[in-house]
């Protein structure tokens, strides 16, 4: 089964799950809408990939001009991200048993802080002149390490999730909750250190998350909450624009959020 077929099957399954929740729980459960916002702590990505065709280097000084890197030669580097933002909205159902189910849309974004440790064929090339990355280029007078250290870029996630929770009721208005969710995320990645267009693409991939937190009943119908999420997706596989290669980008984050639920 191809990747696109699996992704289509996942979307169909998610839609069926939402419909089943609505039909099965809607008549007997208390419904709610919620919204939350918080901080997205995007984890570093160990980007890894390979050349998709033979590539001839420019004048890298440490790497002689005209060096041919064969198709399949591995390459990679690390990317660190700044703290970003997270927002979400959900529609759900709360059962008397303590279980909750919801359909959620979320968005997160984090800017790139820096890129480091560029390797080709398993060897570091940070000391080479950046011209090594451009076929036929003369010496540019800036190293690969200096060029990528400038950072710049962003990773953005628009996620559609089906979540299941269990609410632990404590004495009084306080409560605790734990949950998990699966879904799909449309991931946008742009890497443009020193305004050099290296990565600029989007892919929709499988996503999952784990959640835990505490809630407080303001009234019978209003509840505020604060919590933690660990969210991750499959690696995002994108083409490199600067030279013929593909790159797998890791996409994981830790999220702290606060929000409100309205029951009806």
Beta strands, then each sheet from edge to edge (+ up, - down):
strand 1: 30-42
strand 2: 45-51
strand 3: 55-56
strand 4: 68-69
strand 5: 74-81
strand 6: 84-94
strand 7: 99-120
strand 8: 123-124
strand 9: 153-169
strand 10: 174-191
strand 11: 199-217
strand 12: 222-233
strand 13: 236-240
strand 14: 245-249
strand 15: 252-263
sheet 1: 8+ 7- 6+ 1- 15+ 12- 11+ 10- 9+
sheet 2: 8+ 7- 5+ 2- 14+ 13-
sheet 3: 3+ 4-
end
